[in-house]
Structures are given as C-alpha cells and as structure tokens.
Amino acid sequence: MRDFRASDPAAMADSPLRDTVRHFKETEKGVSSMCKELEKIVEEAETKGMEKGMEKGMATGIEKGMATGRLAQLHDLVKKGLLTLSTAAREAGMTEDAFRRAAML
C-alpha cells in the first residue's frame, strides 16, 4: 500500500510497479503517453459538460417560453374581456400588480 502513496519511483518496494511508474514519469515516451491519455480525459469531460449544459439550457428555455406563452394567453383573455385581471393574475401565480407589469396592461 505504501508504494501507491510514493511519488518517487525509487522509494517503491514492488519492482514491477516501480518500473512502470518510472516509465510513465521519467521517460519521454511514457510522459508523452500519459499526456495523451490526460488530454483524452479532459476532452471527454469537456464534451460531457457541454452536453449537460446544452440540455439544461434547452430545458430552461422551453420552460421560460411556455411561461411567457401562458402569460400572453392570459393577457389576451383579459384584453378581450373574457377573464378578469384578478383571475388571470391568480392563474399566473402573481399579484395583480405583478401581472399588470409582466403583461404590460
């Protein structure tokens, strides 16, 4: 277990592990190989992050668009006299003043 905590390969007791760590830390080919692997990991993480961000952004956009559409419908019904301002505000989950400002009445 001590070998896994050692940062210096020379301090490792297990010969195969020591040789492998030395290869990846001290040879040009090993360092290059590790760099390529880390770059792949970073690229995959960035791709996953972008995908999650896009999904979340789209969900938020859809949600906001639906709320805006609902508010516009309620506004039209009030404007046509088919719904009272009080009822429209309650349906929108707002105070009458907030509804008036949001719907620009």
CORPESUL-V177379 format. One record per pair of residues at least 24 apart in sequence whose ideal C-beta (glycine too) atoms are under 10 Angstrom apart, sorted by sequence separation. I is the first residue (numbers start at 1). J is the second residue. D is the distance in whole Angstrom. If there is no record, write none. Layout:
I;J;D + I;J;D
//
This chain:
75;99;8 + 79;103;9 + 67;92;9 + 74;99;8 + 75;100;10 + 78;103;7 + 67;93;10 + 79;105;8 + 75;102;8 + 76;103;9 + 78;105;7 + 71;99;8 + 74;102;10 + 75;103;4 + 74;103;7 + 75;104;8 + 75;105;7 + 71;102;6 + 72;103;8 + 71;103;6 + 68;102;9 + 67;102;10
//
